[in-house]
Amino acid sequence: MKQSILRIDVGFVNAYLLQAGDGYILVDTGISDVWTKLESELLSRGALPERLKLVILTHGDMDHSGNCKKLQQKYGVNIAIHQGDLDMVTTGKPRRRSANTLTGRIMTWMASKISDASGSFEPNLYLEDGQSLQEFGHDATVIHTPGHTAGSIVILTAEGDLIVGDTVSNRRKPKTADLFEDESELKTSLSILRGLNAKIVYPGHGKPFPFDQFPN
């Protein structure tokens, strides 16, 4: 039986709700300003507090982690992140990044001006490369993909669904990350992703797209 993935549009960011047995896993949470919309979407799809098993962050940027503190407080749910991005969520401060496009340089400048210590939180669990999500009810694997941030991860399901966070976007067309902490690591991570047996790519920004459109 196919494990469903539901896209939740929370502003300019995507969150994804994964069916996990009798409950759900939420991947990414949007910015704090969209809390009301996120909670409404969760409840309308049956992701009640007692049925939300885990929240996974693809990386520590606040547009993906902005509602984690509220989810911990109201839902009592565990938040999981790769340890490489721990300081980003415990301080609410972005890291300095580089870009090789005009769009990326503008985004870098904008990100450097934004911080949100009020949304900082302590994660409950740390994700590792190759970790299975079966214990949480979904047949999928975590893959560490540093580059955009040191702690960026993707999730590959048994059906070939690939949730990629900001490592790849699809605002107008599929493209690799505009911002990166380490360009060499990003290239290595992208090379690994291109070799996966995936079918559909679910980006952090923009619509899902077929894996055969994965950017070079």
C-alpha positions as CSV (number, residue, x, y, z in Angstrom):
1,M,0.0,0.0,0.0
2,K,1.4,3.4,-1.0
3,Q,2.4,5.7,1.8
4,S,0.8,9.1,1.2
5,I,2.7,12.4,1.2
6,L,0.6,15.5,1.5
7,R,2.0,18.9,0.6
8,I,1.1,21.7,2.9
9,D,1.7,25.2,1.5
10,V,2.8,27.4,4.4
11,G,3.5,30.7,2.7
12,F,6.5,30.5,0.4
13,V,7.7,27.2,2.0
14,N,6.4,23.6,1.7
15,A,5.8,21.4,4.7
16,Y,5.0,17.7,4.0
17,L,2.8,15.4,6.0
18,L,3.8,11.7,5.7
19,Q,1.4,9.0,6.6
20,A,3.0,6.8,9.3
21,G,0.9,3.8,10.3
22,D,-1.9,5.2,12.4
23,G,-0.3,8.6,12.6
24,Y,1.8,11.1,10.8
25,I,5.3,12.6,10.4
26,L,5.6,16.3,9.6
27,V,8.6,17.4,7.5
28,D,9.4,21.1,8.0
29,T,7.1,23.7,9.6
30,G,7.2,27.1,7.8
31,I,7.8,30.5,9.4
32,S,6.2,31.4,12.7
33,D,3.8,33.8,11.1
34,V,1.9,30.9,9.5
35,W,1.3,28.9,12.6
36,T,-2.5,29.3,12.4
37,K,-2.6,28.1,8.9
38,L,-0.2,25.2,9.7
39,E,-2.3,24.0,12.6
40,S,-5.5,24.3,10.7
41,E,-4.0,22.2,7.9
42,L,-2.8,19.6,10.4
43,L,-6.1,19.3,12.1
44,S,-8.1,19.2,8.8
45,R,-6.0,16.3,7.6
46,G,-6.4,14.3,10.9
47,A,-2.9,15.1,12.3
48,L,-4.2,15.6,15.8
49,P,-1.7,16.1,18.6
50,E,-1.9,12.5,19.7
51,R,-1.4,11.3,16.1
52,L,1.6,13.4,15.2
53,K,4.5,11.1,15.9
54,L,7.5,13.2,14.8
55,V,8.6,16.5,13.2
56,I,11.6,16.3,11.0
57,L,13.6,19.3,9.8
58,T,15.4,19.1,6.5
59,H,17.7,21.9,7.8
60,G,17.8,24.6,10.4
61,D,16.7,27.7,8.5
62,M,13.9,29.6,10.3
63,D,11.5,29.4,7.3
64,H,11.5,25.7,7.9
65,S,11.8,25.5,11.7
66,G,9.7,28.5,12.7
67,N,6.9,26.6,14.3
68,C,8.8,23.9,16.0
69,K,8.7,25.6,19.4
70,K,4.9,25.9,19.2
71,L,4.6,22.2,18.1
72,Q,6.6,21.1,21.1
73,Q,4.5,23.2,23.4
74,K,1.0,22.5,22.0
75,Y,1.5,19.0,20.6
76,G,4.2,17.6,22.8
77,V,5.9,16.2,19.7
78,N,9.5,15.4,19.3
79,I,11.6,17.4,16.9
80,A,14.4,15.8,14.9
81,I,17.3,17.5,13.1
82,H,20.8,16.7,12.0
83,Q,23.3,17.8,14.7
84,G,25.1,19.9,12.0
85,D,22.4,22.5,12.3
86,L,21.9,22.5,16.0
87,D,23.2,26.0,16.7
88,M,20.8,27.5,14.1
89,V,17.7,26.3,16.0
90,T,19.0,26.8,19.5
91,T,19.9,30.5,18.8
92,G,17.5,31.5,16.0
93,K,20.4,33.0,14.2
94,P,21.2,32.3,10.5
95,R,24.7,31.3,9.4
96,R,26.8,33.2,6.8
97,R,26.5,31.6,3.4
98,S,27.8,32.1,-0.1
99,A,26.1,32.3,-3.5
100,N,27.1,32.2,-7.1
101,T,24.0,33.8,-8.6
102,L,22.4,37.3,-8.3
103,T,19.3,35.7,-6.7
104,G,21.4,33.9,-4.3
105,R,23.4,37.0,-3.3
106,I,20.2,38.9,-2.7
107,M,18.8,36.0,-0.6
108,T,22.1,35.8,1.4
109,W,21.9,39.5,2.2
110,M,18.2,39.3,3.3
111,A,18.9,36.2,5.4
112,S,21.8,37.9,7.2
113,K,19.4,40.6,8.4
114,I,16.9,38.2,10.0
115,S,17.0,36.3,13.3
116,D,14.3,35.1,15.6
117,A,15.5,34.1,19.0
118,S,11.9,33.9,20.2
119,G,11.4,30.8,18.1
120,S,14.6,29.0,19.2
121,F,14.2,25.6,20.7
122,E,16.1,22.4,21.8
123,P,15.6,19.4,19.4
124,N,14.6,16.1,21.0
125,L,16.3,13.8,18.5
126,Y,19.3,13.9,16.2
127,L,19.2,12.4,12.7
128,E,22.0,10.4,11.2
129,D,22.9,9.4,7.6
130,G,21.2,6.2,6.7
131,Q,18.8,6.3,9.6
132,S,15.5,4.4,9.0
133,L,12.1,6.0,9.8
134,Q,10.4,2.7,10.2
135,E,10.3,3.0,14.0
136,F,8.1,6.0,13.4
137,G,5.8,4.1,11.0
138,H,7.1,5.2,7.6
139,D,9.4,3.2,5.3
140,A,12.0,5.8,4.5
141,T,15.6,6.6,4.9
142,V,17.4,9.8,6.0
143,I,20.4,10.9,3.8
144,H,22.8,13.5,5.1
145,T,23.3,16.1,2.3
146,P,25.6,18.9,3.5
147,G,26.1,21.9,1.4
148,H,23.2,24.3,1.7
149,T,23.8,23.9,5.4
150,A,26.1,21.6,7.3
151,G,23.1,19.6,8.7
152,S,20.9,19.4,5.6
153,I,19.2,16.1,5.0
154,V,16.8,14.5,2.5
155,I,14.3,11.7,3.0
156,L,14.0,8.9,0.5
157,T,10.9,6.7,0.8
158,A,10.6,3.1,-0.3
159,E,8.3,4.2,-3.1
160,G,10.9,6.6,-4.5
161,D,9.6,9.9,-3.1
162,L,12.5,12.3,-2.4
163,I,12.0,15.2,0.0
164,V,14.9,17.5,-0.5
165,G,14.5,20.7,1.6
166,D,16.4,23.5,0.1
167,T,19.1,21.4,-1.6
168,V,16.9,21.7,-4.7
169,S,14.0,24.1,-5.4
170,N,11.4,24.5,-8.1
171,R,10.1,28.1,-8.0
172,R,10.1,28.4,-11.8
173,K,12.0,25.3,-12.8
174,P,14.1,22.7,-10.9
175,K,17.4,24.2,-9.8
176,T,20.1,23.5,-7.2
177,A,20.4,25.6,-4.0
178,D,21.1,29.3,-4.5
179,L,22.8,29.5,-1.1
180,F,25.4,27.3,0.3
181,E,27.8,27.0,3.3
182,D,30.1,24.7,1.4
183,E,29.9,24.6,-2.4
184,S,32.1,21.5,-2.7
185,E,29.9,19.6,-0.2
186,L,26.8,20.7,-2.1
187,K,28.2,19.4,-5.4
188,T,29.0,16.0,-3.7
189,S,25.5,15.8,-2.2
190,L,23.8,16.6,-5.5
191,S,25.9,13.9,-7.2
192,I,24.7,11.4,-4.6
193,L,21.1,12.4,-5.1
194,R,21.3,12.1,-8.9
195,G,22.3,8.5,-8.4
196,L,19.3,7.5,-6.3
197,N,16.4,5.4,-7.4
198,A,13.8,8.1,-7.0
199,K,10.6,9.0,-8.8
200,I,9.2,12.3,-7.5
201,V,11.1,15.2,-5.9
202,Y,9.5,17.2,-3.2
203,P,11.3,20.5,-2.8
204,G,11.2,23.0,0.1
205,H,10.1,25.7,-2.3
206,G,7.9,25.2,-5.3
207,K,6.0,22.3,-6.7
208,P,7.0,18.6,-6.7
209,F,8.5,17.4,-10.0
210,P,9.5,14.1,-11.7
211,F,13.0,12.9,-10.8
212,D,14.0,12.8,-14.4
213,Q,13.9,16.7,-14.3
214,F,16.5,16.7,-11.4
215,P,18.8,19.7,-12.2
216,N,22.4,19.1,-13.5
